[in-house]
Amino acid sequence: MRRFMIADDSAVICKVAKRILTGLDYLVIEASNAGEAMIMCDAQLPDVLCVDAGMTGALDLISSVRQMEGGKEVRIHYLMIEKEFKQMMAGKRAGADDFLLKPFDRRSLTEAFAPYAAAA
């Protein structure tokens, strides 16, 4: 089972993501802030990491994960509430692979992450 971590300070976003992604055979881990996510990543890197762009320390978290042993293999998605070019470029420079708009739904999460679950 592939590990999926969502780092977002919104309990509702985490709950929705967990419900949907568990159905795709992911083991979903939640972190409510960047520090908590970093501790969890130090213990065991996820296969997929979603980081809320509005969370304090989001860019540092992405950069830190990329520098860890095995961090280059983690698929990182930057969660945004709108497509804002400057914010997207900052996420890309930090090491994000892709972007996902919030709020998301079952269809958008399935389209974005089902291919990686199947690759396990």
ZATOR-633478 format. One record per residue: residue number from 1; residue in one letter; x, y, z of N, C-alpha, C, CB in turn. Coordinates in Angstrom, 2 decimals. Glycine has a CB too. Layout:
k:r:n_xx:n_yy:n_zz:ca_xx:ca_yy:ca_zz:c_xx:c_yy:c_zz:cb_xx:cb_yy:cb_zz
NUM:a:X:Y:Z:X:Y:Z:X:Y:Z:X:Y:Z
...
***
This chain:
k:r:n_xx:n_yy:n_zz:ca_xx:ca_yy:ca_zz:c_xx:c_yy:c_zz:cb_xx:cb_yy:cb_zz
1:m:0.85:-1.18:0.00:0.00:0.00:0.00:0.89:1.23:0.00:-0.97:0.00:1.23
2:r:0.58:2.17:-0.87:1.38:3.38:-0.98:0.97:4.38:0.09:1.23:4.01:-2.38
3:r:1.97:5.13:0.58:1.75:6.11:1.64:1.47:7.49:1.03:2.98:6.18:2.59
4:f:0.43:8.13:1.52:0.01:9.44:1.05:-0.07:10.35:2.26:-1.36:9.38:0.28
5:m:0.65:11.47:2.23:0.57:12.43:3.32:-0.05:13.72:2.82:1.97:12.70:3.93
6:i:-1.00:14.23:3.59:-1.56:15.54:3.32:-1.19:16.45:4.48:-3.11:15.48:3.11
7:a:-0.51:17.56:4.15:-0.11:18.55:5.14:-0.97:19.79:4.91:1.44:18.89:5.04
8:d:-1.98:19.94:5.75:-2.94:21.03:5.59:-3.53:21.32:6.96:-4.07:20.68:4.54
9:d:-3.65:22.61:7.30:-4.19:22.96:8.61:-5.71:22.92:8.66:-3.72:24.33:9.01
10:s:-6.35:22.58:7.55:-7.81:22.45:7.52:-8.20:21.00:7.78:-8.38:22.94:6.17
11:a:-8.87:20.76:8.90:-9.31:19.41:9.24:-10.31:18.89:8.22:-9.93:19.39:10.64
12:v:-11.12:19.77:7.66:-12.12:19.37:6.67:-11.44:18.87:5.39:-13.08:20.54:6.35
13:i:-10.46:19.61:4.91:-9.72:19.20:3.70:-9.06:17.84:3.93:-8.65:20.27:3.32
14:c:-8.43:17.66:5.07:-7.77:16.39:5.39:-8.77:15.25:5.45:-7.02:16.50:6.71
15:k:-9.92:15.49:6.07:-10.94:14.46:6.22:-11.49:14.02:4.86:-12.08:14.96:7.10
16:v:-11.77:14.99:3.99:-12.28:14.68:2.65:-11.24:13.89:1.85:-12.66:15.98:1.90
17:a:-10.00:14.38:1.88:-8.93:13.70:1.14:-8.74:12.28:1.65:-7.60:14.49:1.26
18:k:-8.73:12.11:2.96:-8.51:10.78:3.54:-9.61:9.82:3.12:-8.44:10.87:5.07
19:r:-10.85:10.26:3.18:-11.97:9.40:2.82:-11.86:8.94:1.36:-13.31:10.15:3.04
20:i:-11.55:9.86:0.47:-11.47:9.53:-0.96:-10.24:8.67:-1.26:-11.43:10.81:-1.80
21:l:-9.09:9.07:-0.74:-7.83:8.40:-1.10:-7.69:7.02:-0.45:-6.66:9.26:-0.70
22:t:-8.31:6.82:0.70:-8.30:5.49:1.31:-9.00:4.50:0.38:-9.00:5.51:2.71
23:g:-10.03:4.98:-0.31:-10.73:4.16:-1.29:-9.88:3.81:-2.51:-11.99:4.86:-1.74
24:l:-8.81:4.54:-2.72:-7.88:4.26:-3.82:-6.70:3.40:-3.35:-7.36:5.58:-4.43
25:d:-6.83:2.84:-2.15:-5.80:1.97:-1.56:-4.54:2.70:-1.13:-5.43:0.91:-2.54
26:y:-4.68:3.94:-0.70:-3.56:4.66:-0.08:-3.68:4.54:1.43:-3.55:6.16:-0.52
27:l:-2.54:4.49:2.09:-2.48:4.66:3.53:-2.31:6.17:3.71:-1.30:3.81:4.21
28:v:-3.32:6.86:4.22:-3.32:8.31:4.29:-2.90:8.78:5.68:-4.71:8.87:3.94
29:i:-1.88:9.64:5.71:-1.37:10.22:6.94:-1.66:11.72:6.87:0.16:9.93:7.13
30:e:-2.11:12.29:7.98:-2.44:13.71:8.02:-1.45:14.46:8.91:-3.87:13.92:8.53
31:a:-1.08:15.65:8.48:-0.25:16.55:9.29:-0.93:17.92:9.28:1.24:16.65:8.74
32:s:-1.08:18.51:10.46:-1.79:19.78:10.56:-0.90:21.00:10.39:-2.50:19.86:11.88
33:n:0.43:20.77:10.32:1.35:21.89:10.09:2.65:21.35:9.51:1.63:22.67:11.42
34:a:3.50:22.24:9.04:4.75:21.84:8.37:5.70:21.12:9.32:5.43:23.05:7.78
35:g:5.76:21.55:10.57:6.64:20.91:11.55:6.25:19.46:11.80:6.63:21.68:12.85
36:e:4.98:19.23:11.97:4.47:17.87:12.18:4.75:17.01:10.95:2.94:17.91:12.49
37:a:4.54:17.57:9.76:4.81:16.84:8.52:6.28:16.48:8.40:4.37:17.68:7.30
38:m:7.15:17.39:8.79:8.59:17.14:8.71:9.00:16.00:9.64:9.37:18.41:9.04
39:i:8.46:15.98:10.83:8.75:14.90:11.78:8.32:13.56:11.20:8.04:15.16:13.14
40:m:7.14:13.54:10.60:6.63:12.30:10.00:7.48:11.87:8.80:5.17:12.49:9.58
41:c:7.91:12.84:8.01:8.75:12.53:6.85:10.12:12.02:7.29:8.91:13.77:5.95
42:d:10.64:12.56:8.39:11.91:12.07:8.93:11.80:10.59:9.32:12.34:12.91:10.15
43:a:10.64:10.23:9.86:10.41:8.84:10.29:10.24:7.92:9.08:9.19:8.75:11.20
44:q:9.44:8.35:8.10:9.23:7.57:6.88:8.62:8.46:5.81:8.31:6.34:7.16
45:l:9.31:8.56:4.69:8.83:9.39:3.60:7.57:8.79:2.98:9.91:9.56:2.53
46:p:6.61:9.63:2.62:5.44:9.13:1.90:5.80:8.96:0.42:4.22:10.09:2.06
47:d:4.96:8.25:-0.30:5.12:8.14:-1.75:4.60:9.40:-2.43:4.39:6.88:-2.30
48:v:3.53:9.96:-1.85:2.91:11.18:-2.37:2.72:12.13:-1.20:1.54:10.87:-3.08
49:l:3.03:13.40:-1.44:2.88:14.44:-0.41:2.11:15.60:-1.01:4.27:14.90:0.13
50:c:1.04:16.01:-0.34:0.28:17.20:-0.73:0.51:18.25:0.35:-1.25:16.89:-0.91
51:v:0.92:19.45:-0.07:1.25:20.52:0.86:0.40:21.74:0.54:2.75:20.87:0.81
52:d:-0.32:22.24:1.54:-1.14:23.44:1.40:-0.26:24.67:1.24:-2.08:23.60:2.61
53:a:-0.46:25.40:0.15:0.33:26.59:-0.13:0.14:27.67:0.93:-0.02:27.15:-1.50
54:g:-1.01:27.69:1.58:-1.29:28.71:2.58:-0.74:28.40:3.97:-2.75:28.92:2.68
55:m:-0.16:27.24:4.12:0.36:26.82:5.43:1.74:27.43:5.67:0.43:25.27:5.51
56:t:1.96:27.94:6.87:3.26:28.49:7.24:4.32:27.40:7.11:3.24:29.05:8.69
57:g:5.40:27.70:6.39:6.50:26.76:6.23:6.32:25.77:5.09:6.69:26.01:7.48
58:a:5.30:25.97:4.25:5.02:25.02:3.16:6.20:24.86:2.20:3.80:25.47:2.38
59:l:6.78:25.97:1.77:7.90:25.90:0.82:9.13:25.27:1.45:8.24:27.29:0.29
60:d:9.38:25.57:2.72:10.51:24.96:3.43:10.31:23.45:3.56:10.69:25.60:4.83
61:l:9.08:23.03:3.81:8.78:21.61:3.92:9.11:20.90:2.60:7.30:21.38:4.30
62:i:8.65:21.47:1.50:8.91:20.86:0.18:10.41:20.77:-0.08:8.22:21.67:-0.94
63:s:11.12:21.87:0.15:12.57:21.88:-0.07:13.28:20.86:0.81:13.14:23.28:0.21
64:s:12.87:20.78:2.07:13.50:19.84:3.00:13.27:18.39:2.59:12.97:20.07:4.42
65:v:12.06:18.08:2.16:11.76:16.71:1.73:12.61:16.37:0.51:10.25:16.55:1.39
66:r:12.75:17.29:-0.41:13.56:17.05:-1.62:15.03:16.76:-1.28:13.49:18.26:-2.55
67:q:15.53:17.33:-0.19:16.93:17.14:0.20:17.16:15.86:1.00:17.39:18.33:1.00
68:m:16.10:15.23:1.46:16.24:14.00:2.24:16.62:12.83:1.34:14.92:13.69:3.00
69:e:17.23:11.82:1.94:17.54:10.61:1.18:16.22:9.99:0.71:18.36:9.59:2.04
70:g:16.07:9.80:-0.58:14.84:9.28:-1.17:13.81:10.36:-1.46:14.24:8.27:-0.25
71:g:14.10:11.60:-1.10:13.16:12.70:-1.27:12.86:13.07:-2.72:13.67:13.89:-0.58
72:k:13.76:12.76:-3.61:13.55:13.08:-5.03:12.47:12.19:-5.65:14.87:12.93:-5.81
73:e:12.21:11.02:-5.03:11.21:10.09:-5.55:9.79:10.40:-5.06:11.57:8.68:-5.16
74:v:9.66:11.26:-4.06:8.34:11.61:-3.53:7.62:12.49:-4.55:8.46:12.34:-2.15
75:r:6.38:12.15:-4.83:5.55:12.94:-5.75:4.91:14.03:-4.90:4.45:12.04:-6.49
76:i:5.26:15.30:-5.16:4.77:16.41:-4.33:3.79:17.28:-5.11:5.94:17.27:-3.82
77:h:2.61:17.47:-4.53:1.59:18.35:-5.10:1.41:19.55:-4.17:0.24:17.60:-5.31
78:y:1.37:20.72:-4.75:1.19:21.97:-4.03:-0.28:22.34:-4.12:2.11:23.12:-4.61
79:l:-0.97:22.43:-2.98:-2.41:22.71:-2.95:-2.66:24.20:-2.90:-3.06:22.02:-1.74
80:m:-3.43:24.70:-3.84:-3.68:26.13:-3.95:-5.18:26.40:-4.05:-2.94:26.73:-5.17
81:i:-5.60:27.59:-3.62:-7.02:27.93:-3.73:-7.33:28.64:-5.04:-7.44:28.80:-2.55
82:e:-6.31:29.11:-5.72:-6.48:29.69:-7.06:-5.16:29.57:-7.82:-6.95:31.18:-6.97
83:k:-5.27:29.57:-9.14:-4.06:29.51:-9.95:-3.42:30.88:-9.97:-4.36:29.02:-11.40
84:e:-2.37:31.02:-9.19:-1.65:32.27:-9.06:-0.22:32.00:-9.50:-1.72:32.84:-7.60
85:f:0.18:32.58:-10.63:1.45:32.26:-11.26:2.65:32.41:-10.32:1.66:33.14:-12.46
86:k:2.70:33.50:-9.57:3.83:33.74:-8.67:3.93:32.63:-7.62:3.68:35.11:-7.98
87:q:2.80:32.25:-7.07:2.75:31.20:-6.05:3.12:29.85:-6.67:1.35:31.13:-5.40
88:m:2.67:29.60:-7.89:2.99:28.35:-8.58:4.50:28.26:-8.83:2.22:28.25:-9.91
89:m:5.11:29.34:-9.25:6.55:29.34:-9.52:7.35:29.12:-8.23:6.97:30.65:-10.19
90:a:6.89:29.70:-7.13:7.56:29.49:-5.85:7.50:28.02:-5.45:6.92:30.38:-4.74
91:g:6.35:27.40:-5.66:6.19:25.98:-5.37:7.07:25.12:-6.26:4.73:25.57:-5.54
92:k:7.13:25.47:-7.52:7.97:24.72:-8.47:9.45:24.84:-8.10:7.73:25.24:-9.91
93:r:9.89:26.05:-7.75:11.29:26.25:-7.34:11.63:25.46:-6.09:11.56:27.75:-7.10
94:a:10.67:25.33:-5.19:10.90:24.58:-3.95:10.99:23.08:-4.21:9.78:24.87:-2.94
95:g:10.37:22.64:-5.33:10.45:21.22:-5.67:9.13:20.52:-5.91:11.16:20.51:-4.61
96:a:8.02:21.26:-5.97:6.72:20.65:-6.24:6.68:20.09:-7.67:5.58:21.67:-6.03
97:d:6.07:18.92:-7.81:5.92:18.31:-9.12:4.70:18.83:-9.86:5.83:16.81:-8.99
98:d:3.65:19.12:-9.10:2.38:19.48:-9.71:1.57:20.32:-8.73:1.60:18.22:-10.14
99:f:0.42:20.78:-9.19:-0.46:21.65:-8.41:-1.86:21.07:-8.43:-0.45:23.10:-8.97
100:l:-2.59:21.35:-7.36:-3.97:20.91:-7.27:-4.77:22.02:-6.62:-4.09:19.57:-6.47
101:l:-5.91:22.34:-7.24:-6.75:23.40:-6.69:-7.69:22.87:-5.62:-7.56:24.07:-7.81
102:k:-7.84:23.67:-4.55:-8.78:23.38:-3.48:-9.96:24.34:-3.63:-8.11:23.52:-2.06
103:p:-11.12:23.98:-3.22:-11.47:22.67:-2.67:-11.52:21.63:-3.79:-12.82:22.73:-1.91
104:f:-11.12:20.41:-3.47:-11.15:19.35:-4.46:-12.34:18.45:-4.20:-9.84:18.55:-4.45
105:d:-12.60:17.57:-5.15:-13.70:16.62:-5.02:-13.19:15.24:-5.40:-14.91:17.03:-5.89
106:r:-14.06:14.26:-5.35:-13.69:12.88:-5.64:-13.07:12.76:-7.03:-14.90:11.96:-5.53
107:r:-13.68:13.39:-8.03:-13.20:13.29:-9.40:-11.79:13.84:-9.55:-14.13:14.02:-10.34
108:s:-11.54:15.04:-9.02:-10.22:15.66:-9.19:-9.14:14.89:-8.44:-10.25:17.12:-8.71
109:l:-9.45:14.38:-7.26:-8.46:13.59:-6.52:-8.20:12.25:-7.20:-8.94:13.35:-5.08
110:t:-9.24:11.63:-7.70:-9.08:10.35:-8.39:-8.25:10.53:-9.66:-10.46:9.75:-8.74
111:e:-8.53:11.57:-10.42:-7.76:11.83:-11.64:-6.28:12.10:-11.32:-8.35:13.03:-12.40
112:a:-6.04:12.83:-10.25:-4.68:13.21:-9.91:-3.87:12.06:-9.31:-4.70:14.37:-8.94
113:f:-4.51:11.20:-8.51:-3.73:10.24:-7.72:-3.99:8.76:-7.99:-3.98:10.49:-6.32
114:a:-5.03:8.40:-8.69:-5.28:6.98:-9.01:-4.12:6.37:-9.80:-6.58:6.84:-9.80
115:p:-3.52:7.08:-10.76:-2.40:6.46:-11.50:-1.23:6.05:-10.61:-1.90:7.41:-12.56
116:y:-0.96:6.80:-9.55:0.15:6.49:-8.66:-0.19:5.34:-7.72:0.55:7.72:-7.86
117:a:-1.46:5.23:-7.34:-1.89:4.13:-6.48:-1.77:2.82:-7.25:-3.35:4.35:-5.98
118:a:-2.13:2.86:-8.52:-2.07:1.65:-9.36:-0.63:1.22:-9.62:-2.79:1.90:-10.69
119:a:0.30:2.14:-9.52:1.71:1.84:-9.80:2.38:1.06:-8.67:2.48:3.12:-10.06
120:a:1.67:0.88:-7.57:2.27:0.20:-6.40:2.47:-1.28:-6.65:1.40:0.40:-5.17
***
